[in-house]
């Protein structure tokens, strides 16, 4: 079970995901809430002190809002502690791009 605060964050991320990528499929893979189209968009990782939205093609995304963290080539993440950390428009910008990559539209 998720802590109520974490559940609020996950639900907010989920809502923004479907606003940005309405045709995303929500699945559980590797014990994690994941979103995909033809390819994986990303996944929500709940940690003890934060929640990460890992984006599969994150290193290829244009991130003018400076949300992405991490140095990995394929799975940078956006970190959230509370819903106040969610910058909706900047996050939607990333998710729209990630959805295009996952559909194969920007190969």
PyMOL CGO cylinders between C-alpha atoms (Angstrom):
from pymol import cmd
from pymol.cgo import CYLINDER

trace = [
    CYLINDER, 0.00, 0.00, 0.00, 1.12, 3.49, -0.77, 0.3, 1, 1, 1, 1, 1, 1,
    CYLINDER, 1.12, 3.49, -0.77, 1.38, 6.18, 1.85, 0.3, 1, 1, 1, 1, 1, 1,
    CYLINDER, 1.38, 6.18, 1.85, -1.50, 8.67, 1.23, 0.3, 1, 1, 1, 1, 1, 1,
    CYLINDER, -1.50, 8.67, 1.23, 0.98, 11.45, 0.31, 0.3, 1, 1, 1, 1, 1, 1,
    CYLINDER, 0.98, 11.45, 0.31, 2.74, 9.16, -2.20, 0.3, 1, 1, 1, 1, 1, 1,
    CYLINDER, 2.74, 9.16, -2.20, -0.60, 8.03, -3.61, 0.3, 1, 1, 1, 1, 1, 1,
    CYLINDER, -0.60, 8.03, -3.61, -1.54, 11.67, -4.29, 0.3, 1, 1, 1, 1, 1, 1,
    CYLINDER, -1.54, 11.67, -4.29, 1.73, 12.19, -6.18, 0.3, 1, 1, 1, 1, 1, 1,
    CYLINDER, 1.73, 12.19, -6.18, 1.32, 9.00, -8.22, 0.3, 1, 1, 1, 1, 1, 1,
    CYLINDER, 1.32, 9.00, -8.22, -2.28, 9.88, -9.08, 0.3, 1, 1, 1, 1, 1, 1,
    CYLINDER, -2.28, 9.88, -9.08, -1.22, 13.37, -10.19, 0.3, 1, 1, 1, 1, 1, 1,
    CYLINDER, -1.22, 13.37, -10.19, 1.56, 11.95, -12.39, 0.3, 1, 1, 1, 1, 1, 1,
    CYLINDER, 1.56, 11.95, -12.39, -0.91, 9.44, -13.85, 0.3, 1, 1, 1, 1, 1, 1,
    CYLINDER, -0.91, 9.44, -13.85, -3.40, 12.18, -14.70, 0.3, 1, 1, 1, 1, 1, 1,
    CYLINDER, -3.40, 12.18, -14.70, -0.74, 14.29, -16.43, 0.3, 1, 1, 1, 1, 1, 1,
    CYLINDER, -0.74, 14.29, -16.43, 0.53, 11.23, -18.32, 0.3, 1, 1, 1, 1, 1, 1,
    CYLINDER, 0.53, 11.23, -18.32, -2.90, 10.61, -19.83, 0.3, 1, 1, 1, 1, 1, 1,
    CYLINDER, -2.90, 10.61, -19.83, -3.35, 14.31, -20.65, 0.3, 1, 1, 1, 1, 1, 1,
    CYLINDER, -3.35, 14.31, -20.65, -0.02, 14.32, -22.49, 0.3, 1, 1, 1, 1, 1, 1,
    CYLINDER, -0.02, 14.32, -22.49, -0.26, 10.83, -24.02, 0.3, 1, 1, 1, 1, 1, 1,
    CYLINDER, -0.26, 10.83, -24.02, -3.95, 9.85, -24.08, 0.3, 1, 1, 1, 1, 1, 1,
    CYLINDER, -3.95, 9.85, -24.08, -3.29, 6.57, -25.88, 0.3, 1, 1, 1, 1, 1, 1,
    CYLINDER, -3.29, 6.57, -25.88, -0.60, 5.39, -23.45, 0.3, 1, 1, 1, 1, 1, 1,
    CYLINDER, -0.60, 5.39, -23.45, -1.11, 1.92, -22.04, 0.3, 1, 1, 1, 1, 1, 1,
    CYLINDER, -1.11, 1.92, -22.04, -0.72, 1.57, -18.27, 0.3, 1, 1, 1, 1, 1, 1,
    CYLINDER, -0.72, 1.57, -18.27, 0.85, -1.74, -17.23, 0.3, 1, 1, 1, 1, 1, 1,
    CYLINDER, 0.85, -1.74, -17.23, 2.76, -3.35, -14.38, 0.3, 1, 1, 1, 1, 1, 1,
    CYLINDER, 2.76, -3.35, -14.38, 6.20, -4.53, -15.53, 0.3, 1, 1, 1, 1, 1, 1,
    CYLINDER, 6.20, -4.53, -15.53, 9.05, -5.61, -13.29, 0.3, 1, 1, 1, 1, 1, 1,
    CYLINDER, 9.05, -5.61, -13.29, 6.78, -4.83, -10.31, 0.3, 1, 1, 1, 1, 1, 1,
    CYLINDER, 6.78, -4.83, -10.31, 6.55, -1.19, -11.41, 0.3, 1, 1, 1, 1, 1, 1,
    CYLINDER, 6.55, -1.19, -11.41, 3.78, 1.01, -12.81, 0.3, 1, 1, 1, 1, 1, 1,
    CYLINDER, 3.78, 1.01, -12.81, 4.83, 1.57, -16.42, 0.3, 1, 1, 1, 1, 1, 1,
    CYLINDER, 4.83, 1.57, -16.42, 3.47, 3.43, -19.42, 0.3, 1, 1, 1, 1, 1, 1,
    CYLINDER, 3.47, 3.43, -19.42, 4.01, 2.32, -23.00, 0.3, 1, 1, 1, 1, 1, 1,
    CYLINDER, 4.01, 2.32, -23.00, 2.93, 2.54, -26.61, 0.3, 1, 1, 1, 1, 1, 1,
    CYLINDER, 2.93, 2.54, -26.61, 4.95, 0.54, -29.16, 0.3, 1, 1, 1, 1, 1, 1,
    CYLINDER, 4.95, 0.54, -29.16, 7.88, 1.10, -26.80, 0.3, 1, 1, 1, 1, 1, 1,
    CYLINDER, 7.88, 1.10, -26.80, 8.15, 2.01, -23.13, 0.3, 1, 1, 1, 1, 1, 1,
    CYLINDER, 8.15, 2.01, -23.13, 7.52, 5.65, -22.21, 0.3, 1, 1, 1, 1, 1, 1,
    CYLINDER, 7.52, 5.65, -22.21, 8.63, 5.30, -18.60, 0.3, 1, 1, 1, 1, 1, 1,
    CYLINDER, 8.63, 5.30, -18.60, 7.79, 4.14, -15.13, 0.3, 1, 1, 1, 1, 1, 1,
    CYLINDER, 7.79, 4.14, -15.13, 6.88, 5.43, -11.69, 0.3, 1, 1, 1, 1, 1, 1,
    CYLINDER, 6.88, 5.43, -11.69, 9.34, 4.31, -9.01, 0.3, 1, 1, 1, 1, 1, 1,
    CYLINDER, 9.34, 4.31, -9.01, 8.21, 4.84, -5.41, 0.3, 1, 1, 1, 1, 1, 1,
    CYLINDER, 8.21, 4.84, -5.41, 11.18, 5.15, -3.06, 0.3, 1, 1, 1, 1, 1, 1,
    CYLINDER, 11.18, 5.15, -3.06, 11.29, 5.79, 0.69, 0.3, 1, 1, 1, 1, 1, 1,
    CYLINDER, 11.29, 5.79, 0.69, 11.77, 9.57, 0.44, 0.3, 1, 1, 1, 1, 1, 1,
    CYLINDER, 11.77, 9.57, 0.44, 10.76, 10.38, -3.12, 0.3, 1, 1, 1, 1, 1, 1,
    CYLINDER, 10.76, 10.38, -3.12, 8.96, 9.23, -6.25, 0.3, 1, 1, 1, 1, 1, 1,
    CYLINDER, 8.96, 9.23, -6.25, 10.78, 9.14, -9.57, 0.3, 1, 1, 1, 1, 1, 1,
    CYLINDER, 10.78, 9.14, -9.57, 9.21, 9.22, -12.99, 0.3, 1, 1, 1, 1, 1, 1,
    CYLINDER, 9.21, 9.22, -12.99, 11.84, 7.50, -15.09, 0.3, 1, 1, 1, 1, 1, 1,
    CYLINDER, 11.84, 7.50, -15.09, 11.64, 8.30, -18.79, 0.3, 1, 1, 1, 1, 1, 1,
    CYLINDER, 11.64, 8.30, -18.79, 12.95, 5.60, -21.12, 0.3, 1, 1, 1, 1, 1, 1,
    CYLINDER, 12.95, 5.60, -21.12, 14.20, 8.05, -23.78, 0.3, 1, 1, 1, 1, 1, 1,
    CYLINDER, 14.20, 8.05, -23.78, 14.86, 10.82, -21.27, 0.3, 1, 1, 1, 1, 1, 1,
    CYLINDER, 14.86, 10.82, -21.27, 18.36, 11.60, -22.53, 0.3, 1, 1, 1, 1, 1, 1,
    CYLINDER, 18.36, 11.60, -22.53, 16.89, 12.45, -25.95, 0.3, 1, 1, 1, 1, 1, 1,
    CYLINDER, 16.89, 12.45, -25.95, 14.21, 14.82, -24.65, 0.3, 1, 1, 1, 1, 1, 1,
    CYLINDER, 14.21, 14.82, -24.65, 14.26, 18.60, -24.91, 0.3, 1, 1, 1, 1, 1, 1,
    CYLINDER, 14.26, 18.60, -24.91, 13.98, 19.72, -21.27, 0.3, 1, 1, 1, 1, 1, 1,
    CYLINDER, 13.98, 19.72, -21.27, 13.68, 23.53, -21.13, 0.3, 1, 1, 1, 1, 1, 1,
    CYLINDER, 13.68, 23.53, -21.13, 12.13, 23.26, -17.65, 0.3, 1, 1, 1, 1, 1, 1,
    CYLINDER, 12.13, 23.26, -17.65, 15.22, 21.52, -16.28, 0.3, 1, 1, 1, 1, 1, 1,
    CYLINDER, 15.22, 21.52, -16.28, 13.20, 18.71, -14.69, 0.3, 1, 1, 1, 1, 1, 1,
    CYLINDER, 13.20, 18.71, -14.69, 15.36, 15.74, -15.65, 0.3, 1, 1, 1, 1, 1, 1,
    CYLINDER, 15.36, 15.74, -15.65, 17.94, 14.42, -13.22, 0.3, 1, 1, 1, 1, 1, 1,
    CYLINDER, 17.94, 14.42, -13.22, 20.51, 11.66, -13.54, 0.3, 1, 1, 1, 1, 1, 1,
    CYLINDER, 20.51, 11.66, -13.54, 23.30, 10.94, -15.93, 0.3, 1, 1, 1, 1, 1, 1,
    CYLINDER, 23.30, 10.94, -15.93, 22.10, 7.68, -17.49, 0.3, 1, 1, 1, 1, 1, 1,
    CYLINDER, 22.10, 7.68, -17.49, 21.92, 7.47, -21.25, 0.3, 1, 1, 1, 1, 1, 1,
    CYLINDER, 21.92, 7.47, -21.25, 18.41, 6.07, -21.36, 0.3, 1, 1, 1, 1, 1, 1,
    CYLINDER, 18.41, 6.07, -21.36, 16.60, 6.57, -18.05, 0.3, 1, 1, 1, 1, 1, 1,
    CYLINDER, 16.60, 6.57, -18.05, 16.90, 10.05, -16.54, 0.3, 1, 1, 1, 1, 1, 1,
    CYLINDER, 16.90, 10.05, -16.54, 14.14, 10.79, -14.07, 0.3, 1, 1, 1, 1, 1, 1,
    CYLINDER, 14.14, 10.79, -14.07, 11.98, 13.55, -12.65, 0.3, 1, 1, 1, 1, 1, 1,
    CYLINDER, 11.98, 13.55, -12.65, 11.91, 13.55, -8.84, 0.3, 1, 1, 1, 1, 1, 1,
    CYLINDER, 11.91, 13.55, -8.84, 8.86, 14.36, -6.69, 0.3, 1, 1, 1, 1, 1, 1,
    CYLINDER, 8.86, 14.36, -6.69, 8.39, 14.44, -2.92, 0.3, 1, 1, 1, 1, 1, 1,
    CYLINDER, 8.39, 14.44, -2.92, 4.94, 16.06, -2.80, 0.3, 1, 1, 1, 1, 1, 1,
    CYLINDER, 4.94, 16.06, -2.80, 2.37, 17.23, -5.34, 0.3, 1, 1, 1, 1, 1, 1,
    CYLINDER, 2.37, 17.23, -5.34, 3.82, 20.73, -4.89, 0.3, 1, 1, 1, 1, 1, 1,
    CYLINDER, 3.82, 20.73, -4.89, 6.91, 19.49, -6.76, 0.3, 1, 1, 1, 1, 1, 1,
    CYLINDER, 6.91, 19.49, -6.76, 4.90, 18.82, -9.91, 0.3, 1, 1, 1, 1, 1, 1,
    CYLINDER, 4.90, 18.82, -9.91, 5.44, 21.45, -12.57, 0.3, 1, 1, 1, 1, 1, 1,
    CYLINDER, 5.44, 21.45, -12.57, 2.57, 20.39, -14.79, 0.3, 1, 1, 1, 1, 1, 1,
    CYLINDER, 2.57, 20.39, -14.79, 3.32, 22.18, -18.05, 0.3, 1, 1, 1, 1, 1, 1,
    CYLINDER, 3.32, 22.18, -18.05, 7.04, 21.34, -18.01, 0.3, 1, 1, 1, 1, 1, 1,
    CYLINDER, 7.04, 21.34, -18.01, 6.20, 17.71, -17.23, 0.3, 1, 1, 1, 1, 1, 1,
    CYLINDER, 6.20, 17.71, -17.23, 3.59, 17.55, -20.00, 0.3, 1, 1, 1, 1, 1, 1,
    CYLINDER, 3.59, 17.55, -20.00, 6.20, 18.92, -22.42, 0.3, 1, 1, 1, 1, 1, 1,
    CYLINDER, 6.20, 18.92, -22.42, 8.51, 15.99, -21.57, 0.3, 1, 1, 1, 1, 1, 1,
    CYLINDER, 8.51, 15.99, -21.57, 5.74, 13.41, -21.69, 0.3, 1, 1, 1, 1, 1, 1,
    CYLINDER, 5.74, 13.41, -21.69, 4.44, 14.51, -25.10, 0.3, 1, 1, 1, 1, 1, 1,
    CYLINDER, 4.44, 14.51, -25.10, 7.96, 14.03, -26.49, 0.3, 1, 1, 1, 1, 1, 1,
    CYLINDER, 7.96, 14.03, -26.49, 8.41, 10.72, -24.69, 0.3, 1, 1, 1, 1, 1, 1,
    CYLINDER, 8.41, 10.72, -24.69, 5.09, 9.52, -26.11, 0.3, 1, 1, 1, 1, 1, 1,
    CYLINDER, 5.09, 9.52, -26.11, 6.26, 10.36, -29.63, 0.3, 1, 1, 1, 1, 1, 1,
    CYLINDER, 6.26, 10.36, -29.63, 9.48, 8.40, -29.14, 0.3, 1, 1, 1, 1, 1, 1,
    CYLINDER, 9.48, 8.40, -29.14, 7.51, 5.46, -27.72, 0.3, 1, 1, 1, 1, 1, 1,
    CYLINDER, 7.51, 5.46, -27.72, 5.23, 5.43, -30.77, 0.3, 1, 1, 1, 1, 1, 1,
    CYLINDER, 5.23, 5.43, -30.77, 8.23, 5.32, -33.08, 0.3, 1, 1, 1, 1, 1, 1,
    CYLINDER, 8.23, 5.32, -33.08, 7.38, 8.76, -34.51, 0.3, 1, 1, 1, 1, 1, 1,
    CYLINDER, 7.38, 8.76, -34.51, 10.81, 10.29, -33.82, 0.3, 1, 1, 1, 1, 1, 1,
    CYLINDER, 10.81, 10.29, -33.82, 13.17, 7.44, -34.68, 0.3, 1, 1, 1, 1, 1, 1,
]
cmd.load_cgo(trace, "trace")
